[in-house]
């Protein structure tokens, strides 16, 4: 695991001229948090171990931990245990299914990660991916099939309060915003953001895949604020946008095509 590091929902504008009612406006409904029920400690442990993607299943109970830099480990309660080197996934066009195939002397693994919401059959927990594993120890002549749910492990360092400091390398001026520089509270466990854009409150969901973060449509209040011409619209820069991210110098950098778009500074 490398630890280096979709437009604002068109339903309502962030700045509605003449509107002074700060009621929160909902964005189109999205799926519930895919890792609802998983504790902060559970995810932190996976992240600290370098796990990038994990999956679980029932009847029989099985676990899959995928570290894309080190290993894939698949274990079943009845004793089946396969550890393989990592392999590159192949995304099937227009299906949202990524296939991984790993073969070693002791056995073979084929993993299908389908970007389709999944609910655990026992706990009721919701996940972002439906996962199928085909496993064949060297002593077997055919594959055993296992189905369950999984998700990417978020970078837990995202969980914090961040102040938007720069946009495309240009420092923002606190005086340009009624509430001062925009602030965002990110929760890696819940994959949600809350905060303000310097004027209105904003909130919404995001997803992560390794060092990539994809923001969903946002919701916003509709209070009008007078801002100098050319002041960046932070909500529009986040909503339905996907960025690579990295950390450094007490900052979170959101990048597109290796260019830093947003610089966020950690706030104590």
Backbone bond lengths (Angstrom), bond angles and torsions (degrees), N, CA, C in turn:
res aa  C-N    CA-C-N  psi(-1)  N-CA   C-N-CA  omega(-1)  CA-C   N-CA-C  phi
1 X - - - 1.461 - - 1.509 109.59 -
2 X 1.275 115.70 122.59 1.460 120.30 -178.76 1.523 108.78 -86.44
3 X 1.347 116.28 112.58 1.456 119.65 -177.32 1.512 112.12 -97.87
4 X 1.327 116.86 7.37 1.434 117.90 171.24 1.514 104.18 -71.36
5 X 0.424 62.55 178.37 1.378 60.37 -174.95 1.565 106.51 -88.61
6 X 20.192 107.71 170.38 1.534 97.19 174.56 1.466 81.43 -115.85
7 X 3.551 154.65 -168.08 1.394 144.53 165.37 1.516 109.94 -25.74
8 X 1.287 118.72 152.00 1.463 118.51 174.86 1.502 107.71 -54.27
9 X 1.300 118.76 140.42 1.453 121.42 -175.14 1.513 109.49 -48.94
10 X 1.327 114.18 125.59 1.450 119.23 -170.90 1.511 112.47 -72.11
11 X 1.327 117.43 -0.77 1.450 118.75 -177.40 1.523 112.04 -63.31
12 X 1.332 118.44 -32.64 1.449 121.37 -177.81 1.508 109.03 -152.02
13 X 1.304 117.33 140.23 1.460 120.04 177.55 1.507 110.88 -75.83
14 X 1.285 114.82 155.80 1.457 118.91 176.03 1.526 111.23 -68.52
15 X 1.308 116.92 -37.13 1.453 120.49 -175.97 1.520 109.26 -119.55
16 X 1.318 116.99 102.32 1.463 121.06 179.89 1.516 108.20 -98.63
17 X 1.320 117.30 108.40 1.458 122.25 -174.96 1.516 109.72 -60.00
18 X 1.331 115.18 128.23 1.447 121.36 176.88 1.510 113.41 89.11
19 X 1.311 118.48 -8.27 1.455 120.98 -179.65 1.511 109.13 -94.50
20 X 1.313 117.45 126.29 1.456 120.21 -177.99 1.521 111.75 -120.28
21 X 1.333 117.29 8.20 1.453 119.81 -179.79 1.515 110.63 -87.17
22 X 1.313 118.30 112.16 1.462 120.45 -175.25 1.516 113.71 -83.57
23 X 1.335 117.68 42.96 1.462 119.80 176.99 1.521 109.36 -77.68
24 X 1.313 115.02 141.24 1.452 119.06 -179.05 1.508 109.93 -74.71
25 X 1.335 116.49 132.02 1.455 122.57 -178.13 1.510 109.00 -107.21
26 X 1.306 116.25 129.65 1.459 120.24 -176.06 1.507 111.94 -80.69
27 X 1.333 115.67 139.62 1.447 121.96 169.34 1.517 108.04 -79.83
28 X 1.336 118.58 168.60 1.455 119.89 176.93 1.520 110.32 -55.02
29 X 1.331 115.58 142.98 1.459 119.13 -176.07 1.514 111.45 -62.32
30 X 1.318 116.58 142.76 1.456 122.38 177.46 1.513 108.58 -125.17
31 X 1.303 117.12 172.22 1.448 120.15 179.68 1.508 110.19 -65.16
32 X 1.337 115.12 155.55 1.444 120.62 178.64 1.514 110.08 -66.40
33 X 1.330 113.88 164.49 1.457 118.25 178.54 1.518 110.18 -52.37
34 X 1.341 118.17 123.39 1.454 120.41 -173.42 1.510 114.67 -69.19
35 X 1.331 116.58 -13.28 1.455 116.77 -179.53 1.521 110.48 -116.15
36 X 1.330 116.58 26.82 1.449 120.52 178.63 1.527 109.54 -53.90
37 X 1.310 116.37 129.63 1.453 120.03 179.27 1.515 113.59 101.28
38 X 1.317 118.23 -20.85 1.450 120.08 178.11 1.521 108.93 -84.85
39 X 1.306 115.30 130.93 1.452 119.43 -174.15 1.521 111.88 -77.30
40 X 1.320 113.86 159.47 1.455 120.70 175.97 1.527 110.02 -59.08
41 X 1.330 116.41 -41.48 1.468 120.42 -179.18 1.516 111.44 -64.58
42 X 1.337 117.62 -39.01 1.460 121.76 -179.81 1.524 110.37 -62.30
43 X 1.331 116.86 -47.73 1.455 120.38 -178.84 1.523 111.20 -69.39
44 X 1.325 115.98 -37.98 1.462 118.56 179.34 1.524 110.83 -62.75
45 X 1.326 116.08 -38.78 1.464 119.89 179.12 1.522 110.92 -62.72
46 X 1.332 117.68 -45.28 1.460 121.05 177.96 1.523 110.43 -61.44
47 X 1.331 115.74 -45.54 1.469 120.46 -178.50 1.530 110.31 -62.49
48 X 1.327 116.68 -43.59 1.464 120.71 -179.71 1.523 111.32 -64.17
49 X 1.313 117.77 -28.59 1.464 121.69 178.62 1.522 112.30 -81.25
50 X 1.320 117.14 -6.62 1.456 120.64 179.21 1.515 114.19 88.88
51 X 1.350 117.77 13.73 1.457 120.78 -179.21 1.536 109.53 -76.55
52 X 1.326 115.98 128.42 1.466 121.04 179.41 1.522 112.87 -93.39
53 X 1.336 116.43 -35.07 1.467 121.48 -177.82 1.521 107.64 -144.34
54 X 1.330 115.94 139.62 1.453 119.47 179.59 1.525 109.89 -135.79
55 X 1.337 116.25 154.39 1.458 121.59 177.71 1.517 108.80 -146.31
56 X 1.323 115.19 152.22 1.457 121.85 179.83 1.521 109.36 -138.43
57 X 1.347 116.69 151.10 1.451 121.33 178.34 1.513 111.68 -147.28
58 X 1.309 115.66 168.51 1.460 121.74 -175.83 1.536 111.39 -124.26
59 X 1.316 113.98 161.09 1.473 122.39 173.34 1.519 114.18 50.31
60 X 1.297 119.58 67.58 1.468 125.96 2.03 1.532 110.79 -86.15
61 X 1.331 115.46 165.03 1.451 120.20 177.94 1.534 109.71 -69.80
62 X 1.339 115.60 131.97 1.456 119.79 177.57 1.519 110.34 -142.29
63 X 1.316 115.38 158.01 1.466 122.58 -179.50 1.524 109.58 -132.67
64 X 1.310 115.42 142.61 1.460 121.90 173.19 1.516 108.73 -131.98
65 X 1.328 115.91 121.88 1.461 121.53 175.35 1.517 107.85 -119.16
66 X 1.332 116.91 126.33 1.459 121.34 -176.87 1.527 110.25 -119.94
67 X 1.300 115.37 112.83 1.464 122.22 171.76 1.526 105.30 -104.77
68 X 1.308 117.36 108.94 1.457 121.19 -172.40 1.527 113.56 -68.55
69 X 1.306 116.85 -8.80 1.459 120.30 177.23 1.523 113.09 -103.97
70 X 1.335 117.66 -21.23 1.464 119.95 -171.67 1.526 114.51 -121.83
71 X 1.325 118.53 -53.75 1.461 119.12 -171.64 1.519 111.48 -166.09
72 X 1.338 115.66 162.16 1.454 124.12 166.59 1.529 106.10 -114.16
73 X 1.320 117.72 131.78 1.455 121.31 178.28 1.522 109.96 -125.58
74 X 1.337 116.36 123.04 1.452 122.41 179.83 1.516 108.68 -123.02
75 X 1.322 116.68 124.39 1.459 121.39 -179.00 1.524 109.98 -132.16
76 X 1.320 114.28 144.13 1.462 121.85 177.32 1.520 107.87 -123.50
77 X 1.330 115.88 146.63 1.451 121.25 -174.78 1.528 112.84 -56.27
78 X 1.349 116.46 -30.35 1.463 119.08 -176.92 1.523 113.63 -79.35
79 X 1.328 116.88 3.63 1.454 119.59 174.45 1.512 115.76 114.58
80 X 1.320 118.55 -12.20 1.460 120.13 177.76 1.520 109.70 -65.17
81 X 1.324 115.82 129.56 1.462 120.38 -178.35 1.518 108.86 -145.56
82 X 1.320 116.99 116.37 1.462 121.82 178.64 1.520 109.62 -124.38
83 X 1.318 115.64 126.90 1.458 122.36 175.30 1.513 108.20 -119.11
84 X 1.322 117.18 123.23 1.462 120.54 -177.42 1.521 110.11 -129.45
85 X 1.316 117.08 158.27 1.466 119.56 169.51 1.533 109.19 -63.84
86 X 1.325 118.03 156.32 1.465 119.92 178.27 1.522 111.22 -70.43
87 X 1.302 116.64 151.61 1.460 122.08 175.76 1.522 109.04 -129.48
88 X 1.311 115.98 158.32 1.464 120.85 176.44 1.521 109.67 -74.08
89 X 1.320 116.79 138.95 1.455 120.94 177.08 1.522 111.20 -84.69
90 X 1.322 115.36 150.69 1.461 121.96 176.42 1.522 108.76 -114.55
91 X 1.327 116.54 118.63 1.462 121.23 -178.96 1.516 109.88 -86.64
92 X 1.332 116.39 120.27 1.460 120.99 177.33 1.527 108.75 -73.71
93 X 1.313 116.91 126.93 1.456 122.50 -173.34 1.527 111.49 -58.74
94 X 1.328 114.97 130.96 1.465 123.76 174.73 1.529 114.45 64.90
95 X 1.321 117.88 15.37 1.466 119.08 179.73 1.521 113.32 -114.33
96 X 1.329 117.53 -23.05 1.455 120.69 -175.15 1.513 113.57 74.34
97 X 1.347 116.89 14.28 1.459 121.17 -179.20 1.531 109.59 -106.77
98 X 1.315 116.26 124.88 1.457 121.70 175.97 1.527 108.66 -105.74
99 X 1.336 115.74 130.64 1.461 121.60 -177.14 1.525 110.03 -110.76
100 X 1.326 115.60 133.25 1.451 122.56 175.74 1.534 108.00 -121.22
101 X 1.321 115.93 136.60 1.458 120.47 -179.90 1.522 108.54 -131.88
102 X 1.318 115.96 120.12 1.462 121.15 -179.55 1.516 108.61 -129.58
103 X 1.350 115.88 130.16 1.457 121.10 -178.96 1.515 109.54 -132.08
104 X 1.320 115.81 128.95 1.448 122.21 178.18 1.533 108.06 -134.71
105 X 1.313 116.13 177.83 1.461 119.96 -176.71 1.521 112.18 -61.14
106 X 1.321 117.11 -35.82 1.469 120.14 -175.66 1.527 113.68 -85.40
107 X 1.324 118.17 -6.89 1.456 118.74 179.20 1.515 113.55 163.07
108 X 1.328 114.40 -169.32 1.465 120.45 -172.66 1.537 109.79 -144.29
109 X 1.322 115.50 140.54 1.460 122.14 178.67 1.525 110.17 -127.17
110 X 1.336 116.33 134.30 1.456 121.58 169.85 1.529 106.31 -125.81
111 X 1.321 115.93 123.64 1.465 121.76 -174.74 1.525 109.42 -119.99
112 X 1.330 116.23 131.09 1.452 122.13 176.10 1.532 108.26 -117.67
113 X 1.325 117.06 114.08 1.457 122.05 176.98 1.523 108.19 -104.68
114 X 1.329 116.12 107.93 1.453 122.91 -175.45 1.528 109.86 -102.11
115 X 1.312 116.30 119.79 1.470 120.48 -178.80 1.533 109.33 -72.49
116 X 1.305 115.33 67.81 1.457 124.61 -179.30 1.519 107.72 -135.09
117 X 1.342 118.24 126.26 1.466 120.18 -176.85 1.520 112.34 -53.48
118 X 1.310 114.82 144.02 1.462 121.55 -173.87 1.532 108.64 -138.63
119 X 1.319 116.01 141.05 1.459 121.35 176.97 1.519 109.30 -117.18
120 X 1.305 116.71 127.37 1.447 121.03 179.42 1.528 109.94 -60.76
121 X 1.329 117.21 131.40 1.457 121.65 -174.02 1.521 113.47 -69.78
122 X 1.320 116.81 -15.81 1.467 119.18 179.50 1.523 112.89 -107.84
123 X 1.305 117.09 -51.72 1.465 120.47 -174.82 1.523 113.42 -84.50
124 X 1.346 117.67 -21.39 1.455 120.84 -176.26 1.513 113.29 79.59
125 X 1.334 117.09 2.81 1.461 120.39 178.70 1.519 110.31 -65.89
126 X 1.322 116.41 147.24 1.463 121.74 -176.95 1.522 110.45 -106.58
127 X 1.306 114.53 137.64 1.454 121.98 -178.32 1.533 109.43 -128.29
128 X 1.312 116.55 162.73 1.461 121.38 -178.20 1.526 112.92 -84.65
129 X 1.325 117.30 -18.32 1.465 120.55 -173.48 1.529 111.71 -127.95
130 X 1.339 114.23 140.66 1.456 121.72 167.12 1.528 106.74 -95.75
131 X 1.313 117.03 129.06 1.460 121.67 -172.50 1.526 110.46 -121.49
132 X 1.330 115.15 132.90 1.459 121.20 173.22 1.523 108.12 -119.79
133 X 1.315 115.83 132.86 1.465 121.60 178.18 1.528 108.71 -120.80
134 X 1.313 115.47 130.30 1.457 121.89 172.17 1.521 106.74 -111.80
135 X 1.328 116.20 118.34 1.462 120.99 -174.99 1.530 109.72 -122.86
136 X 1.333 115.40 139.21 1.465 120.19 179.32 1.521 109.45 -142.63
137 X 1.325 117.53 103.11 1.464 119.33 172.64 1.525 109.63 -62.93
138 X 1.312 116.10 157.69 1.466 120.39 -177.91 1.524 111.49 -60.65
139 X 1.315 117.88 -27.26 1.463 121.73 -179.10 1.528 113.03 -77.91
140 X 1.337 117.78 -10.88 1.468 121.14 -179.07 1.523 110.66 -98.71
141 X 1.335 114.78 155.87 1.474 119.51 178.26 1.516 112.32 -101.01
142 X 1.323 117.44 -9.88 1.472 120.72 -179.40 1.523 110.05 -140.53
143 X 1.318 115.11 161.14 1.458 121.21 -179.43 1.531 111.18 -78.54
144 X 1.322 114.26 149.26 1.463 121.17 168.99 1.524 107.00 -103.15
145 X 1.343 116.41 137.97 1.460 120.89 -176.19 1.522 111.38 -105.56
146 X 1.335 115.55 136.36 1.456 122.47 179.69 1.536 108.70 -133.87
147 X 1.332 116.12 137.94 1.465 120.49 179.50 1.523 109.51 -127.28
148 X 1.337 115.56 138.45 1.457 119.96 178.97 1.514 111.55 -164.35
149 X 1.309 115.66 -155.99 1.466 121.94 -175.43 1.529 110.05 -124.45
150 X 1.335 116.21 153.46 1.457 119.46 179.56 1.509 112.95 -157.74
151 X 1.302 115.08 178.72 1.467 121.22 179.13 1.518 109.75 -167.59
152 X 1.315 115.49 162.99 1.450 120.90 172.47 1.529 109.44 -74.22
153 X 1.298 116.05 145.29 1.452 121.21 175.83 1.524 108.15 -84.19
154 X 1.330 118.48 121.48 1.465 119.56 -178.68 1.517 111.73 -73.21
155 X 1.315 115.58 154.46 1.461 120.82 173.02 1.529 107.07 -73.89
156 X 1.305 116.21 111.10 1.462 120.42 -172.65 1.525 113.00 -67.96
157 X 1.314 117.04 -13.01 1.470 119.43 176.45 1.518 112.35 -69.38
158 X 1.339 117.30 -14.21 1.459 120.41 177.09 1.524 111.66 -65.82
159 X 1.328 115.55 -28.51 1.460 119.84 -177.70 1.519 110.21 -68.33
160 X 1.327 115.53 104.64 1.463 120.52 -179.47 1.522 108.88 179.29
161 X 1.315 114.89 179.69 1.464 121.36 174.09 1.512 108.31 -104.63
162 X 1.335 115.57 128.81 1.455 121.80 -174.57 1.524 111.04 -125.90
163 X 1.310 116.05 137.47 1.465 122.60 176.07 1.524 108.94 -104.26
164 X 1.326 117.19 129.28 1.464 120.39 179.48 1.527 107.94 -73.83
165 X 1.310 114.65 114.04 1.467 120.97 -172.22 1.523 112.62 -98.76
166 X 1.345 115.94 -40.92 1.461 120.19 -177.45 1.523 110.43 -140.60
167 X 1.331 115.86 152.05 1.461 122.92 171.49 1.520 107.21 -124.60
168 X 1.327 115.35 117.23 1.466 122.48 -177.32 1.525 111.69 51.19
169 X 1.315 115.82 42.47 1.452 121.62 175.72 1.509 115.44 82.77
170 X 1.326 118.25 -3.77 1.471 121.27 -179.53 1.527 109.30 -98.82
171 X 1.327 117.64 119.26 1.467 120.14 -179.76 1.529 111.90 -61.92
172 X 1.333 115.45 139.58 1.460 120.16 175.73 1.528 109.41 -85.56
173 X 1.329 115.84 148.70 1.451 121.25 179.81 1.527 109.61 -103.78
174 X 1.319 118.12 123.00 1.468 120.50 -179.53 1.525 112.80 -53.77
175 X 1.337 117.25 -34.92 1.464 120.78 -178.23 1.524 112.83 -65.81
176 X 1.347 117.22 -16.16 1.465 120.53 179.84 1.524 112.08 -78.19
177 X 1.324 116.69 -11.46 1.459 120.89 -175.82 1.525 110.12 -122.38
178 X 1.343 116.19 135.55 1.459 120.79 -177.58 1.527 111.66 -59.95
179 X 1.343 116.05 -36.67 1.465 120.15 -178.30 1.520 112.62 -101.35
180 X 1.313 116.77 12.82 1.442 119.70 -175.79 1.516 110.36 84.73
181 X 1.306 115.90 -171.32 1.453 119.54 -176.25 1.528 111.19 -59.99
182 X 1.340 117.55 140.52 1.467 121.59 179.89 1.524 111.50 -55.83
183 X 1.327 115.14 142.52 1.462 121.10 178.70 1.522 110.15 -129.26
184 X 1.320 115.29 142.09 1.456 122.04 -179.57 1.514 109.99 -130.10
185 X 1.311 116.37 133.54 1.455 122.19 171.18 1.518 107.68 -105.07
186 X 1.320 116.60 118.23 1.454 121.42 -178.87 1.522 109.68 -106.58
187 X 1.331 115.88 138.55 1.460 121.74 174.05 1.522 108.47 -120.22
188 X 1.321 116.24 110.51 1.460 120.22 179.82 1.523 110.79 -66.76
189 X 1.308 117.91 -38.45 1.459 120.95 -178.98 1.524 110.95 -62.99
190 X 1.335 117.80 -47.44 1.459 121.99 -177.22 1.520 113.15 -87.60
191 X 1.328 116.25 -9.19 1.469 121.89 -174.51 1.526 110.54 51.49
192 X 1.326 116.07 52.94 1.459 120.68 179.99 1.529 109.45 -136.51
193 X 1.350 114.00 154.40 1.458 120.79 172.33 1.517 108.87 -125.29
194 X 1.310 116.03 146.74 1.461 123.59 172.82 1.516 107.23 -141.37
195 X 1.310 116.21 151.69 1.454 119.22 178.82 1.511 111.52 160.54
196 X 1.321 115.53 -150.67 1.460 120.20 177.38 1.524 109.68 -143.36
197 X 1.334 114.71 156.31 1.460 120.53 -178.29 1.522 112.29 -98.59
198 X 1.326 116.24 18.43 1.455 121.50 -175.65 1.510 111.82 99.82
199 X 1.339 116.28 -15.34 1.464 122.63 178.96 1.520 110.03 -136.86
200 X 1.329 116.19 -63.19 1.458 121.91 -175.58 1.520 112.61 -102.39
201 X 1.318 115.32 151.33 1.449 120.16 171.88 1.520 109.08 -71.79
202 X 1.297 116.67 140.74 1.456 121.81 177.79 1.527 108.75 -132.61
203 X 1.321 115.14 156.12 1.452 119.75 178.81 1.517 110.32 -164.85
204 X 1.295 116.24 158.76 1.452 120.49 -179.96 1.511 111.45 168.95
205 X 1.321 114.53 -172.25 1.460 121.48 -176.61 1.525 110.56 -110.45
206 X 1.315 114.36 163.76 1.461 120.13 172.93 1.519 108.05 -148.25
207 X 1.316 115.68 165.32 1.460 121.21 174.26 1.514 107.79 -129.20
208 X 1.321 115.71 159.38 1.453 119.90 179.12 1.520 110.50 -131.84
209 X 1.321 115.21 149.56 1.453 123.19 170.34 1.518 106.28 -137.77
210 X 1.298 115.41 105.42 1.451 121.27 -175.99 1.529 110.41 53.21
211 X 1.325 119.58 -114.06 1.467 120.62 -178.06 1.526 111.58 -102.23
212 X 1.342 116.62 29.82 1.462 121.45 177.04 1.521 108.97 -120.00
213 X 1.331 116.34 136.22 1.460 121.50 178.50 1.526 109.12 -124.02
214 X 1.330 116.37 130.86 1.469 122.06 -178.86 1.525 108.49 -120.12
215 X 1.321 116.34 115.71 1.458 121.56 -179.68 1.529 110.50 -85.62
216 X 1.332 116.24 139.92 1.468 122.66 177.73 1.538 108.76 -88.00
217 X 1.359 117.52 177.19 1.472 119.02 174.01 1.527 110.41 -56.13
218 X 1.321 115.12 142.19 1.457 120.20 -178.50 1.523 111.36 -99.02
219 X 1.313 115.58 161.79 1.458 121.00 167.04 1.524 107.20 -112.29
220 X 1.328 115.74 156.84 1.452 119.76 -173.40 1.519 110.33 -154.08
221 X 1.327 115.29 151.84 1.452 119.04 167.57 1.531 107.81 -75.45
222 X 1.325 117.68 172.95 1.462 120.67 -172.99 1.521 112.35 -124.02
223 X 1.285 116.68 34.81 1.452 120.17 -179.81 1.523 110.55 -77.42
224 X 1.303 116.52 137.81 1.461 121.11 179.29 1.526 109.85 -85.91
225 X 1.316 114.68 131.28 1.460 120.34 176.37 1.524 108.70 -131.16
226 X 1.307 115.96 134.39 1.453 120.59 176.92 1.526 108.37 -79.48
227 X 1.338 115.96 122.28 1.457 119.85 178.79 1.521 110.12 -128.47
228 X 1.308 117.71 150.60 1.466 120.29 178.99 1.530 111.28 -60.71
229 X 1.299 115.68 149.88 1.467 120.35 178.54 1.526 109.67 -59.22
230 X 1.325 114.24 138.12 1.451 119.47 179.24 1.512 114.73 88.59
231 X 1.335 117.85 -0.18 1.451 120.18 178.14 1.525 109.86 -66.91
232 X 1.312 119.27 126.88 1.476 120.92 -177.40 1.523 112.55 -61.37
233 X 1.315 116.12 143.22 1.455 123.34 174.32 1.521 107.50 -91.17
234 X 1.311 116.78 97.86 1.457 120.92 -173.99 1.520 111.48 -63.44
235 X 1.317 117.52 -38.61 1.459 120.50 178.67 1.511 112.29 -59.72
236 X 1.326 116.12 -43.52 1.467 120.57 179.88 1.520 111.73 -67.90
237 X 1.326 116.72 -27.20 1.459 120.24 178.69 1.514 112.18 -77.48
238 X 1.329 116.88 -16.23 1.454 120.73 -178.58 1.525 113.03 -103.64
239 X 1.322 117.76 -47.66 1.456 121.68 -170.60 1.528 112.33 -61.37
240 X 1.332 114.47 129.59 1.459 122.52 178.76 1.531 113.06 54.50
241 X 1.317 115.15 32.01 1.460 121.25 176.29 1.530 108.92 -114.53
242 X 1.316 115.49 148.89 1.455 121.79 178.22 1.523 108.94 -119.99
243 X 1.322 115.97 132.03 1.456 120.98 -178.66 1.527 110.03 -132.83
244 X 1.323 115.46 153.05 1.451 120.48 161.25 1.516 106.80 -80.91
245 X 1.318 116.89 149.33 1.462 117.70 178.57 1.517 110.52 -133.87
246 X 1.317 114.36 153.87 1.462 121.06 174.90 1.515 108.58 -152.03
247 X 1.332 115.13 162.26 1.456 121.69 -178.01 1.524 109.88 -115.22
248 X 1.327 115.21 150.98 1.453 120.73 175.64 1.500 111.47 173.48
249 X 1.298 116.94 143.40 1.473 122.00 177.19 1.528 112.17 56.79
250 X 1.346 116.29 39.78 1.457 121.58 179.17 1.536 112.37 64.48
251 X 1.323 115.25 25.91 1.462 120.71 -176.67 1.517 111.77 -132.83
252 X 1.326 114.65 156.76 1.455 123.86 174.14 1.524 107.03 -112.94
253 X 1.323 115.42 122.76 1.462 120.33 -177.97 1.526 109.54 -108.20
254 X 1.335 117.30 126.56 1.459 123.04 175.21 1.521 107.74 -103.75
255 X 1.336 115.35 121.21 1.458 120.54 -169.85 1.522 111.97 -122.93
256 X 1.310 115.02 149.45 1.469 123.46 174.41 1.516 107.53 -132.67
257 X 1.351 115.64 123.08 1.465 120.57 -178.71 1.533 110.97 52.70
258 X 1.332 115.62 44.86 1.472 123.42 178.71 1.519 114.32 65.87
259 X 1.306 118.05 9.28 1.464 122.15 176.98 1.527 108.86 -106.20
260 X 1.334 115.59 130.28 1.464 119.70 179.29 1.530 109.41 -73.41
261 X 1.332 115.81 119.42 1.467 121.21 178.59 1.524 110.55 -94.42
262 X 1.314 115.73 -47.33 1.473 119.95 -178.82 1.519 109.86 -126.80
263 X 1.325 116.14 132.93 1.452 122.37 173.33 1.521 108.11 -112.25
264 X 1.322 115.84 120.42 1.450 121.22 -178.92 1.527 108.84 -115.75
265 X 1.319 115.78 130.85 1.452 121.34 -178.80 1.528 110.26 -101.27
266 X 1.326 114.65 136.77 1.464 119.82 177.66 1.521 110.80 -62.36
267 X 1.339 116.60 135.63 1.448 121.99 179.02 1.527 108.14 -113.86
268 X 1.297 116.48 126.70 1.471 120.52 -179.78 1.523 110.50 -71.01
